[in-house]
Amino acid sequence: MRFVGSIMVALLVYVLWKKRYRVLNMFLKRRWLRVLAVSWMMRIPFVREKMMFQTLH
């Protein structure tokens, strides 16, 4: 039973990896998830500095 569960998890990870952009687009269609993703990314100092540098220069 544990082996079958491991195979199912591995298969799920594989399918999600192959369809990752489709899954990402499906989630980011929703406005509140986009806002949440941007606010989460802006909490990372390196990302925030990089974005601010690109927008101001």
Secondary structure, DSSP 8 states (H G I E B T S, - for coil): -HHHHHHHHHHHHHHHHHTHHHHHHHHHTSHHHHHHHHHHHTTSHHHHHHHHHHHH-
